[in-house]
C-alpha cells in the first residue's frame, strides 16, 4: 500500500487531500469517528428544525457538506480496514 491514498473528495486531476495509509489504527479511527460524529450532529440539528422555510440552496449546501464528511470518513475507514486485514 502506498504511504498516502487520495481521498475521494478531491476535485481535479491532482489530488490534494490524502489519507496517511501507515498512520496508527487509533489515529485513523479517531479521524473517521470525528467526521461521522460531525455529520450525525448536523443531521440531528437539521431534524430538529422546521425546514419548511429553509431555502433549497441552504439544504443542498448542508447535504453536500454532510456527503463530503461521510465520504472522507469512509475513505479513512477503508484504509483502516486494509491495515487490519494486512495484520491478519
C-alpha positions in Angstrom: 0.0 0.0 0.0 1.3 3.5 -0.9 2.1 5.8 2.0 -0.7 8.1 1.0 -4.1 7.4 -0.6 -6.0 10.2 -2.3 -9.4 11.0 -0.8 -12.5 10.6 -2.9 -13.5 14.2 -2.3 -10.5 15.6 -4.2 -11.5 17.7 -7.2 -9.5 17.9 -10.3 -6.7 15.8 -11.7 -4.1 16.5 -8.9 -5.2 15.0 -5.5 -4.6 17.4 -2.7 -6.3 15.6 0.2 -4.7 12.3 1.2 -5.1 9.7 3.9 -1.8 8.6 5.5 -2.1 4.8 5.0 0.5 4.0 7.6 -1.0 6.1 10.4 -1.7 4.1 13.6 -5.1 2.4 13.8 -6.3 4.6 16.7 -5.4 7.8 14.7 -7.3 6.5 11.6 -10.3 5.5 13.8 -10.3 8.9 15.6 -10.3 10.8 12.3 -13.2 8.7 10.8 -15.1 8.8 14.0 -14.9 12.6 14.3 -16.3 13.0 10.8 -19.1 10.6 11.4 -20.0 12.3 14.7 -20.0 15.7 13.0 -22.4 14.5 10.3 -24.6 12.9 13.0 -24.7 16.2 14.9 -25.5 18.1 11.7 -28.4 15.8 10.8 -29.7 15.8 14.3 -29.8 19.6 14.3 -31.4 19.6 10.9 -34.0 17.1 12.0 -35.0 19.3 14.9 -35.6 22.4 12.8 -38.6 23.4 10.9 -37.2 23.3 7.4 -40.3 24.3 5.6 -39.0 27.8 5.5 -35.4 26.8 4.6 -34.1 27.8 1.2 -33.4 24.9 -1.2 -29.8 26.1 -1.7 -29.2 26.1 2.1 -30.4 22.5 2.4 -28.4 21.5 -0.6 -25.2 23.0 0.9 -25.8 21.1 4.2 -26.3 17.9 2.2 -23.1 18.5 0.2 -21.1 19.1 3.4 -22.5 16.0 5.1 -21.8 13.9 2.0 -18.2 15.2 1.9 -17.6 14.4 5.5 -19.2 11.0 5.2 -17.1 10.2 2.1 -13.9 11.3 3.9 -14.8 9.1 6.9 -15.4 6.2 4.6 -12.1 6.7 2.8 -10.3 6.6 6.2 -12.3 3.5 7.3 -11.2 1.9 4.0 -7.5 2.4 5.0 -8.2 1.2 8.5 -9.8 -1.9 7.2 -6.9 -2.6 4.8 -4.4 -2.2 7.7 -6.5 -4.6 9.9 -6.7 -7.2 7.1 -3.0 -6.9 6.4 -2.2 -7.8 10.0 -4.3 -11.0 9.9 
